[in-house]
């Protein structure tokens, strides 16, 4: 029953297109009325309503209980997204890890601005071309897209990279297409 309620919520998000789950993830911050970086049940219900997701109170309670892994009475961003995103196949995980390894030039498990040099060409970025940004600013902007939304430290871990691509994966039905897309994007 709870799994059905979660699947219904997931489907409503995915019906909004590729950014549906990511959009609800962004909405998480505005749902967090008290700034605690976690949601209590009331914030969760109000946020779902504000996002336009149709979930009954009983379903919301079931979903909330599933997401609250530690039983604290609140859910943090990671618990929220981990449950909301559909699971990924091992083939998708493998290609994501390959891309991360290419991204992580130093091999230390953390991608930094230094790792991007020679991997990401900033010279094609519109703000670099216009002279508005330096190469380093372009690199920071690029890393920000993968970085955890609640902990922007300019470094990307494998977990953050997987979290980003699990959001992308949620909107791609075919393993073959997802793998092809990753190989093309990362030149694997």
mmCIF file of the C-alpha atoms, coordinates in Angstrom:
data_MODEL
# 
_entry.id   MODEL 
# 
loop_
_atom_site.group_PDB 
_atom_site.id 
_atom_site.type_symbol 
_atom_site.label_atom_id 
_atom_site.label_alt_id 
_atom_site.label_comp_id 
_atom_site.label_asym_id 
_atom_site.label_entity_id 
_atom_site.label_seq_id 
_atom_site.pdbx_PDB_ins_code 
_atom_site.Cartn_x 
_atom_site.Cartn_y 
_atom_site.Cartn_z 
_atom_site.occupancy 
_atom_site.B_iso_or_equiv 
_atom_site.pdbx_formal_charge 
_atom_site.auth_seq_id 
_atom_site.auth_comp_id 
_atom_site.auth_asym_id 
_atom_site.auth_atom_id 
_atom_site.pdbx_PDB_model_num 
ATOM 1   C CA . UNK A 1 1   ? 0.000  0.000  0.000   1.00 0.00 ? 1   UNK A CA 1 
ATOM 2   C CA . UNK A 1 2   ? 2.754  2.477  0.975   1.00 0.00 ? 2   UNK A CA 1 
ATOM 3   C CA . UNK A 1 3   ? 4.827  1.405  -2.045  1.00 0.00 ? 3   UNK A CA 1 
ATOM 4   C CA . UNK A 1 4   ? 1.805  2.094  -4.275  1.00 0.00 ? 4   UNK A CA 1 
ATOM 5   C CA . UNK A 1 5   ? 1.429  5.583  -2.784  1.00 0.00 ? 5   UNK A CA 1 
ATOM 6   C CA . UNK A 1 6   ? 5.120  6.280  -3.375  1.00 0.00 ? 6   UNK A CA 1 
ATOM 7   C CA . UNK A 1 7   ? 4.882  4.977  -6.952  1.00 0.00 ? 7   UNK A CA 1 
ATOM 8   C CA . UNK A 1 8   ? 1.873  7.244  -7.546  1.00 0.00 ? 8   UNK A CA 1 
ATOM 9   C CA . UNK A 1 9   ? 3.832  10.274 -6.276  1.00 0.00 ? 9   UNK A CA 1 
ATOM 10  C CA . UNK A 1 10  ? 6.830  9.275  -8.426  1.00 0.00 ? 10  UNK A CA 1 
ATOM 11  C CA . UNK A 1 11  ? 4.606  8.964  -11.524 1.00 0.00 ? 11  UNK A CA 1 
ATOM 12  C CA . UNK A 1 12  ? 3.038  12.372 -10.928 1.00 0.00 ? 12  UNK A CA 1 
ATOM 13  C CA . UNK A 1 13  ? 6.521  13.890 -10.763 1.00 0.00 ? 13  UNK A CA 1 
ATOM 14  C CA . UNK A 1 14  ? 7.760  12.030 -13.844 1.00 0.00 ? 14  UNK A CA 1 
ATOM 15  C CA . UNK A 1 15  ? 4.685  13.096 -15.809 1.00 0.00 ? 15  UNK A CA 1 
ATOM 16  C CA . UNK A 1 16  ? 6.094  16.628 -15.603 1.00 0.00 ? 16  UNK A CA 1 
ATOM 17  C CA . UNK A 1 17  ? 9.014  15.560 -17.776 1.00 0.00 ? 17  UNK A CA 1 
ATOM 18  C CA . UNK A 1 18  ? 12.713 15.124 -17.168 1.00 0.00 ? 18  UNK A CA 1 
ATOM 19  C CA . UNK A 1 19  ? 12.827 17.772 -14.450 1.00 0.00 ? 19  UNK A CA 1 
ATOM 20  C CA . UNK A 1 20  ? 9.802  16.523 -12.473 1.00 0.00 ? 20  UNK A CA 1 
ATOM 21  C CA . UNK A 1 21  ? 11.662 14.821 -9.640  1.00 0.00 ? 21  UNK A CA 1 
ATOM 22  C CA . UNK A 1 22  ? 14.428 17.413 -9.728  1.00 0.00 ? 22  UNK A CA 1 
ATOM 23  C CA . UNK A 1 23  ? 11.766 20.132 -9.520  1.00 0.00 ? 23  UNK A CA 1 
ATOM 24  C CA . UNK A 1 24  ? 10.216 18.515 -6.476  1.00 0.00 ? 24  UNK A CA 1 
ATOM 25  C CA . UNK A 1 25  ? 13.725 18.237 -5.052  1.00 0.00 ? 25  UNK A CA 1 
ATOM 26  C CA . UNK A 1 26  ? 14.190 22.013 -5.535  1.00 0.00 ? 26  UNK A CA 1 
ATOM 27  C CA . UNK A 1 27  ? 10.770 22.498 -3.979  1.00 0.00 ? 27  UNK A CA 1 
ATOM 28  C CA . UNK A 1 28  ? 12.124 20.696 -0.890  1.00 0.00 ? 28  UNK A CA 1 
ATOM 29  C CA . UNK A 1 29  ? 14.005 23.864 0.090   1.00 0.00 ? 29  UNK A CA 1 
ATOM 30  C CA . UNK A 1 30  ? 10.879 25.995 -0.064  1.00 0.00 ? 30  UNK A CA 1 
ATOM 31  C CA . UNK A 1 31  ? 8.881  23.321 1.795   1.00 0.00 ? 31  UNK A CA 1 
ATOM 32  C CA . UNK A 1 32  ? 11.360 23.633 4.675   1.00 0.00 ? 32  UNK A CA 1 
ATOM 33  C CA . UNK A 1 33  ? 9.531  26.451 6.485   1.00 0.00 ? 33  UNK A CA 1 
ATOM 34  C CA . UNK A 1 34  ? 11.705 26.416 9.608   1.00 0.00 ? 34  UNK A CA 1 
ATOM 35  C CA . UNK A 1 35  ? 15.056 26.180 7.777   1.00 0.00 ? 35  UNK A CA 1 
ATOM 36  C CA . UNK A 1 36  ? 16.036 22.909 9.485   1.00 0.00 ? 36  UNK A CA 1 
ATOM 37  C CA . UNK A 1 37  ? 17.075 21.258 6.190   1.00 0.00 ? 37  UNK A CA 1 
ATOM 38  C CA . UNK A 1 38  ? 14.506 18.598 6.918   1.00 0.00 ? 38  UNK A CA 1 
ATOM 39  C CA . UNK A 1 39  ? 10.741 18.379 6.619   1.00 0.00 ? 39  UNK A CA 1 
ATOM 40  C CA . UNK A 1 40  ? 8.266  17.470 9.292   1.00 0.00 ? 40  UNK A CA 1 
ATOM 41  C CA . UNK A 1 41  ? 4.989  15.922 8.180   1.00 0.00 ? 41  UNK A CA 1 
ATOM 42  C CA . UNK A 1 42  ? 3.095  19.237 7.997   1.00 0.00 ? 42  UNK A CA 1 
ATOM 43  C CA . UNK A 1 43  ? 5.793  20.862 5.841   1.00 0.00 ? 43  UNK A CA 1 
ATOM 44  C CA . UNK A 1 44  ? 5.813  17.781 3.610   1.00 0.00 ? 44  UNK A CA 1 
ATOM 45  C CA . UNK A 1 45  ? 2.040  17.847 3.037   1.00 0.00 ? 45  UNK A CA 1 
ATOM 46  C CA . UNK A 1 46  ? 1.958  21.601 2.474   1.00 0.00 ? 46  UNK A CA 1 
ATOM 47  C CA . UNK A 1 47  ? 4.874  21.348 0.026   1.00 0.00 ? 47  UNK A CA 1 
ATOM 48  C CA . UNK A 1 48  ? 3.208  18.605 -1.996  1.00 0.00 ? 48  UNK A CA 1 
ATOM 49  C CA . UNK A 1 49  ? 0.077  20.721 -2.241  1.00 0.00 ? 49  UNK A CA 1 
ATOM 50  C CA . UNK A 1 50  ? 2.100  23.794 -3.284  1.00 0.00 ? 50  UNK A CA 1 
ATOM 51  C CA . UNK A 1 51  ? 3.840  21.711 -5.960  1.00 0.00 ? 51  UNK A CA 1 
ATOM 52  C CA . UNK A 1 52  ? 0.427  20.624 -7.259  1.00 0.00 ? 52  UNK A CA 1 
ATOM 53  C CA . UNK A 1 53  ? 0.810  16.935 -6.458  1.00 0.00 ? 53  UNK A CA 1 
ATOM 54  C CA . UNK A 1 54  ? -2.437 15.186 -5.660  1.00 0.00 ? 54  UNK A CA 1 
ATOM 55  C CA . UNK A 1 55  ? -1.866 12.915 -2.665  1.00 0.00 ? 55  UNK A CA 1 
ATOM 56  C CA . UNK A 1 56  ? -4.419 12.143 0.029   1.00 0.00 ? 56  UNK A CA 1 
ATOM 57  C CA . UNK A 1 57  ? -3.492 12.575 3.699   1.00 0.00 ? 57  UNK A CA 1 
ATOM 58  C CA . UNK A 1 58  ? -3.335 8.803  4.300   1.00 0.00 ? 58  UNK A CA 1 
ATOM 59  C CA . UNK A 1 59  ? -1.103 8.344  1.269   1.00 0.00 ? 59  UNK A CA 1 
ATOM 60  C CA . UNK A 1 60  ? 1.075  11.254 2.392   1.00 0.00 ? 60  UNK A CA 1 
ATOM 61  C CA . UNK A 1 61  ? 1.476  9.625  5.826   1.00 0.00 ? 61  UNK A CA 1 
ATOM 62  C CA . UNK A 1 62  ? 2.479  6.321  4.209   1.00 0.00 ? 62  UNK A CA 1 
ATOM 63  C CA . UNK A 1 63  ? 4.996  8.000  1.915   1.00 0.00 ? 63  UNK A CA 1 
ATOM 64  C CA . UNK A 1 64  ? 6.402  10.101 4.748   1.00 0.00 ? 64  UNK A CA 1 
ATOM 65  C CA . UNK A 1 65  ? 6.852  7.015  6.954   1.00 0.00 ? 65  UNK A CA 1 
ATOM 66  C CA . UNK A 1 66  ? 8.691  5.220  4.122   1.00 0.00 ? 66  UNK A CA 1 
ATOM 67  C CA . UNK A 1 67  ? 10.999 8.185  3.573   1.00 0.00 ? 67  UNK A CA 1 
ATOM 68  C CA . UNK A 1 68  ? 11.744 8.683  7.266   1.00 0.00 ? 68  UNK A CA 1 
ATOM 69  C CA . UNK A 1 69  ? 14.308 5.855  7.430   1.00 0.00 ? 69  UNK A CA 1 
ATOM 70  C CA . UNK A 1 70  ? 15.667 6.782  10.848  1.00 0.00 ? 70  UNK A CA 1 
ATOM 71  C CA . UNK A 1 71  ? 12.219 7.307  12.422  1.00 0.00 ? 71  UNK A CA 1 
ATOM 72  C CA . UNK A 1 72  ? 13.100 10.853 13.515  1.00 0.00 ? 72  UNK A CA 1 
ATOM 73  C CA . UNK A 1 73  ? 9.735  12.319 12.548  1.00 0.00 ? 73  UNK A CA 1 
ATOM 74  C CA . UNK A 1 74  ? 11.348 14.323 9.785   1.00 0.00 ? 74  UNK A CA 1 
ATOM 75  C CA . UNK A 1 75  ? 12.923 13.591 6.425   1.00 0.00 ? 75  UNK A CA 1 
ATOM 76  C CA . UNK A 1 76  ? 16.122 15.117 5.113   1.00 0.00 ? 76  UNK A CA 1 
ATOM 77  C CA . UNK A 1 77  ? 16.868 15.875 1.476   1.00 0.00 ? 77  UNK A CA 1 
ATOM 78  C CA . UNK A 1 78  ? 18.792 12.635 0.886   1.00 0.00 ? 78  UNK A CA 1 
ATOM 79  C CA . UNK A 1 79  ? 16.042 10.434 2.388   1.00 0.00 ? 79  UNK A CA 1 
ATOM 80  C CA . UNK A 1 80  ? 13.516 12.313 0.291   1.00 0.00 ? 80  UNK A CA 1 
ATOM 81  C CA . UNK A 1 81  ? 15.260 11.903 -3.065  1.00 0.00 ? 81  UNK A CA 1 
ATOM 82  C CA . UNK A 1 82  ? 16.518 8.375  -2.403  1.00 0.00 ? 82  UNK A CA 1 
ATOM 83  C CA . UNK A 1 83  ? 12.978 7.092  -2.007  1.00 0.00 ? 83  UNK A CA 1 
ATOM 84  C CA . UNK A 1 84  ? 11.398 9.269  -4.675  1.00 0.00 ? 84  UNK A CA 1 
ATOM 85  C CA . UNK A 1 85  ? 13.755 8.298  -7.487  1.00 0.00 ? 85  UNK A CA 1 
ATOM 86  C CA . UNK A 1 86  ? 13.215 4.924  -9.127  1.00 0.00 ? 86  UNK A CA 1 
ATOM 87  C CA . UNK A 1 87  ? 16.057 2.425  -8.637  1.00 0.00 ? 87  UNK A CA 1 
ATOM 88  C CA . UNK A 1 88  ? 18.724 2.239  -11.346 1.00 0.00 ? 88  UNK A CA 1 
ATOM 89  C CA . UNK A 1 89  ? 19.946 -0.898 -13.080 1.00 0.00 ? 89  UNK A CA 1 
ATOM 90  C CA . UNK A 1 90  ? 23.505 -2.105 -12.535 1.00 0.00 ? 90  UNK A CA 1 
ATOM 91  C CA . UNK A 1 91  ? 24.309 -1.234 -16.174 1.00 0.00 ? 91  UNK A CA 1 
ATOM 92  C CA . UNK A 1 92  ? 23.338 2.401  -15.562 1.00 0.00 ? 92  UNK A CA 1 
ATOM 93  C CA . UNK A 1 93  ? 25.341 2.497  -12.340 1.00 0.00 ? 93  UNK A CA 1 
ATOM 94  C CA . UNK A 1 94  ? 28.364 1.093  -14.136 1.00 0.00 ? 94  UNK A CA 1 
ATOM 95  C CA . UNK A 1 95  ? 28.365 3.774  -16.853 1.00 0.00 ? 95  UNK A CA 1 
ATOM 96  C CA . UNK A 1 96  ? 27.849 6.503  -14.222 1.00 0.00 ? 96  UNK A CA 1 
ATOM 97  C CA . UNK A 1 97  ? 30.893 5.204  -12.317 1.00 0.00 ? 97  UNK A CA 1 
ATOM 98  C CA . UNK A 1 98  ? 32.928 5.170  -15.560 1.00 0.00 ? 98  UNK A CA 1 
ATOM 99  C CA . UNK A 1 99  ? 31.992 8.789  -16.228 1.00 0.00 ? 99  UNK A CA 1 
ATOM 100 C CA . UNK A 1 100 ? 32.917 9.766  -12.672 1.00 0.00 ? 100 UNK A CA 1 
ATOM 101 C CA . UNK A 1 101 ? 36.305 8.074  -12.978 1.00 0.00 ? 101 UNK A CA 1 
ATOM 102 C CA . UNK A 1 102 ? 36.974 10.086 -16.141 1.00 0.00 ? 102 UNK A CA 1 
ATOM 103 C CA . UNK A 1 103 ? 35.768 13.233 -14.371 1.00 0.00 ? 103 UNK A CA 1 
ATOM 104 C CA . UNK A 1 104 ? 38.005 12.516 -11.328 1.00 0.00 ? 104 UNK A CA 1 
ATOM 105 C CA . UNK A 1 105 ? 41.405 13.040 -12.975 1.00 0.00 ? 105 UNK A CA 1 
ATOM 106 C CA . UNK A 1 106 ? 43.309 12.850 -9.674  1.00 0.00 ? 106 UNK A CA 1 
ATOM 107 C CA . UNK A 1 107 ? 41.604 9.575  -8.689  1.00 0.00 ? 107 UNK A CA 1 
ATOM 108 C CA . UNK A 1 108 ? 40.998 10.730 -5.112  1.00 0.00 ? 108 UNK A CA 1 
ATOM 109 C CA . UNK A 1 109 ? 37.216 10.199 -5.211  1.00 0.00 ? 109 UNK A CA 1 
ATOM 110 C CA . UNK A 1 110 ? 36.405 13.922 -5.263  1.00 0.00 ? 110 UNK A CA 1 
ATOM 111 C CA . UNK A 1 111 ? 36.078 16.098 -8.348  1.00 0.00 ? 111 UNK A CA 1 
ATOM 112 C CA . UNK A 1 112 ? 37.421 19.634 -8.006  1.00 0.00 ? 112 UNK A CA 1 
ATOM 113 C CA . UNK A 1 113 ? 38.129 22.531 -10.336 1.00 0.00 ? 113 UNK A CA 1 
ATOM 114 C CA . UNK A 1 114 ? 41.626 21.122 -10.879 1.00 0.00 ? 114 UNK A CA 1 
ATOM 115 C CA . UNK A 1 115 ? 40.133 17.830 -12.120 1.00 0.00 ? 115 UNK A CA 1 
ATOM 116 C CA . UNK A 1 116 ? 38.125 19.675 -14.761 1.00 0.00 ? 116 UNK A CA 1 
ATOM 117 C CA . UNK A 1 117 ? 41.161 21.088 -16.524 1.00 0.00 ? 117 UNK A CA 1 
ATOM 118 C CA . UNK A 1 118 ? 41.643 19.041 -19.672 1.00 0.00 ? 118 UNK A CA 1 
ATOM 119 C CA . UNK A 1 119 ? 38.289 17.250 -19.206 1.00 0.00 ? 119 UNK A CA 1 
ATOM 120 C CA . UNK A 1 120 ? 35.800 20.107 -19.579 1.00 0.00 ? 120 UNK A CA 1 
ATOM 121 C CA . UNK A 1 121 ? 36.293 22.810 -22.194 1.00 0.00 ? 121 UNK A CA 1 
ATOM 122 C CA . UNK A 1 122 ? 35.101 26.096 -20.719 1.00 0.00 ? 122 UNK A CA 1 
ATOM 123 C CA . UNK A 1 123 ? 35.916 28.101 -23.845 1.00 0.00 ? 123 UNK A CA 1 
ATOM 124 C CA . UNK A 1 124 ? 32.532 27.269 -25.428 1.00 0.00 ? 124 UNK A CA 1 
ATOM 125 C CA . UNK A 1 125 ? 30.522 28.522 -22.438 1.00 0.00 ? 125 UNK A CA 1 
ATOM 126 C CA . UNK A 1 126 ? 28.582 31.694 -23.418 1.00 0.00 ? 126 UNK A CA 1 
ATOM 127 C CA . UNK A 1 127 ? 29.674 33.630 -20.314 1.00 0.00 ? 127 UNK A CA 1 
ATOM 128 C CA . UNK A 1 128 ? 33.320 32.760 -20.959 1.00 0.00 ? 128 UNK A CA 1 
ATOM 129 C CA . UNK A 1 129 ? 32.996 33.796 -24.596 1.00 0.00 ? 129 UNK A CA 1 
ATOM 130 C CA . UNK A 1 130 ? 31.469 37.132 -23.585 1.00 0.00 ? 130 UNK A CA 1 
ATOM 131 C CA . UNK A 1 131 ? 34.271 37.764 -21.064 1.00 0.00 ? 131 UNK A CA 1 
ATOM 132 C CA . UNK A 1 132 ? 31.779 37.836 -18.185 1.00 0.00 ? 132 UNK A CA 1 
ATOM 133 C CA . UNK A 1 133 ? 33.309 34.756 -16.476 1.00 0.00 ? 133 UNK A CA 1 
ATOM 134 C CA . UNK A 1 134 ? 36.798 33.334 -16.127 1.00 0.00 ? 134 UNK A CA 1 
ATOM 135 C CA . UNK A 1 135 ? 37.568 29.678 -16.819 1.00 0.00 ? 135 UNK A CA 1 
ATOM 136 C CA . UNK A 1 136 ? 37.530 29.015 -13.055 1.00 0.00 ? 136 UNK A CA 1 
ATOM 137 C CA . UNK A 1 137 ? 34.054 30.554 -12.720 1.00 0.00 ? 137 UNK A CA 1 
ATOM 138 C CA . UNK A 1 138 ? 32.793 28.329 -15.535 1.00 0.00 ? 138 UNK A CA 1 
ATOM 139 C CA . UNK A 1 139 ? 34.278 25.291 -13.783 1.00 0.00 ? 139 UNK A CA 1 
ATOM 140 C CA . UNK A 1 140 ? 32.620 26.244 -10.470 1.00 0.00 ? 140 UNK A CA 1 
ATOM 141 C CA . UNK A 1 141 ? 29.274 26.690 -12.226 1.00 0.00 ? 141 UNK A CA 1 
ATOM 142 C CA . UNK A 1 142 ? 29.658 23.283 -13.876 1.00 0.00 ? 142 UNK A CA 1 
ATOM 143 C CA . UNK A 1 143 ? 30.497 21.600 -10.548 1.00 0.00 ? 143 UNK A CA 1 
ATOM 144 C CA . UNK A 1 144 ? 27.523 23.313 -8.877  1.00 0.00 ? 144 UNK A CA 1 
ATOM 145 C CA . UNK A 1 145 ? 25.133 21.390 -11.117 1.00 0.00 ? 145 UNK A CA 1 
ATOM 146 C CA . UNK A 1 146 ? 26.367 18.109 -9.577  1.00 0.00 ? 146 UNK A CA 1 
ATOM 147 C CA . UNK A 1 147 ? 27.045 19.352 -6.047  1.00 0.00 ? 147 UNK A CA 1 
ATOM 148 C CA . UNK A 1 148 ? 24.607 18.590 -3.235  1.00 0.00 ? 148 UNK A CA 1 
ATOM 149 C CA . UNK A 1 149 ? 22.049 21.428 -3.018  1.00 0.00 ? 149 UNK A CA 1 
ATOM 150 C CA . UNK A 1 150 ? 22.409 21.756 0.767   1.00 0.00 ? 150 UNK A CA 1 
ATOM 151 C CA . UNK A 1 151 ? 26.205 21.533 0.846   1.00 0.00 ? 151 UNK A CA 1 
ATOM 152 C CA . UNK A 1 152 ? 27.700 23.573 -1.998  1.00 0.00 ? 152 UNK A CA 1 
ATOM 153 C CA . UNK A 1 153 ? 31.395 23.059 -1.337  1.00 0.00 ? 153 UNK A CA 1 
ATOM 154 C CA . UNK A 1 154 ? 32.761 23.128 -4.893  1.00 0.00 ? 154 UNK A CA 1 
ATOM 155 C CA . UNK A 1 155 ? 33.622 19.434 -4.717  1.00 0.00 ? 155 UNK A CA 1 
ATOM 156 C CA . UNK A 1 156 ? 31.650 16.562 -6.216  1.00 0.00 ? 156 UNK A CA 1 
ATOM 157 C CA . UNK A 1 157 ? 31.734 13.093 -4.684  1.00 0.00 ? 157 UNK A CA 1 
ATOM 158 C CA . UNK A 1 158 ? 30.680 9.888  -6.397  1.00 0.00 ? 158 UNK A CA 1 
ATOM 159 C CA . UNK A 1 159 ? 27.516 9.910  -4.268  1.00 0.00 ? 159 UNK A CA 1 
ATOM 160 C CA . UNK A 1 160 ? 26.598 13.418 -5.461  1.00 0.00 ? 160 UNK A CA 1 
ATOM 161 C CA . UNK A 1 161 ? 27.359 12.432 -9.060  1.00 0.00 ? 161 UNK A CA 1 
ATOM 162 C CA . UNK A 1 162 ? 25.154 9.333  -8.752  1.00 0.00 ? 162 UNK A CA 1 
ATOM 163 C CA . UNK A 1 163 ? 22.392 11.423 -7.156  1.00 0.00 ? 163 UNK A CA 1 
ATOM 164 C CA . UNK A 1 164 ? 22.491 13.834 -10.083 1.00 0.00 ? 164 UNK A CA 1 
ATOM 165 C CA . UNK A 1 165 ? 22.346 11.076 -12.678 1.00 0.00 ? 165 UNK A CA 1 
ATOM 166 C CA . UNK A 1 166 ? 19.678 9.121  -10.830 1.00 0.00 ? 166 UNK A CA 1 
ATOM 167 C CA . UNK A 1 167 ? 17.470 12.153 -11.426 1.00 0.00 ? 167 UNK A CA 1 
ATOM 168 C CA . UNK A 1 168 ? 18.323 12.070 -15.125 1.00 0.00 ? 168 UNK A CA 1 
ATOM 169 C CA . UNK A 1 169 ? 17.867 8.297  -15.189 1.00 0.00 ? 169 UNK A CA 1 
ATOM 170 C CA . UNK A 1 170 ? 14.354 8.605  -13.765 1.00 0.00 ? 170 UNK A CA 1 
ATOM 171 C CA . UNK A 1 171 ? 13.175 10.210 -16.999 1.00 0.00 ? 171 UNK A CA 1 
ATOM 172 C CA . UNK A 1 172 ? 14.868 7.757  -19.395 1.00 0.00 ? 172 UNK A CA 1 
ATOM 173 C CA . UNK A 1 173 ? 12.975 4.502  -19.952 1.00 0.00 ? 173 UNK A CA 1 
ATOM 174 C CA . UNK A 1 174 ? 15.581 2.488  -21.829 1.00 0.00 ? 174 UNK A CA 1 
ATOM 175 C CA . UNK A 1 175 ? 18.891 1.318  -20.351 1.00 0.00 ? 175 UNK A CA 1 
ATOM 176 C CA . UNK A 1 176 ? 20.348 1.305  -23.847 1.00 0.00 ? 176 UNK A CA 1 
ATOM 177 C CA . UNK A 1 177 ? 19.415 4.937  -24.465 1.00 0.00 ? 177 UNK A CA 1 
ATOM 178 C CA . UNK A 1 178 ? 20.687 6.066  -21.053 1.00 0.00 ? 178 UNK A CA 1 
ATOM 179 C CA . UNK A 1 179 ? 24.018 4.266  -21.561 1.00 0.00 ? 179 UNK A CA 1 
ATOM 180 C CA . UNK A 1 180 ? 24.358 5.664  -25.083 1.00 0.00 ? 180 UNK A CA 1 
ATOM 181 C CA . UNK A 1 181 ? 23.618 9.162  -23.797 1.00 0.00 ? 181 UNK A CA 1 
ATOM 182 C CA . UNK A 1 182 ? 26.228 8.854  -21.030 1.00 0.00 ? 182 UNK A CA 1 
ATOM 183 C CA . UNK A 1 183 ? 28.876 7.461  -23.365 1.00 0.00 ? 183 UNK A CA 1 
ATOM 184 C CA . UNK A 1 184 ? 28.273 10.282 -25.828 1.00 0.00 ? 184 UNK A CA 1 
ATOM 185 C CA . UNK A 1 185 ? 28.217 13.046 -23.197 1.00 0.00 ? 185 UNK A CA 1 
ATOM 186 C CA . UNK A 1 186 ? 31.355 11.824 -21.435 1.00 0.00 ? 186 UNK A CA 1 
ATOM 187 C CA . UNK A 1 187 ? 33.125 10.449 -24.499 1.00 0.00 ? 187 UNK A CA 1 
ATOM 188 C CA . UNK A 1 188 ? 33.486 7.016  -22.887 1.00 0.00 ? 188 UNK A CA 1 
# 
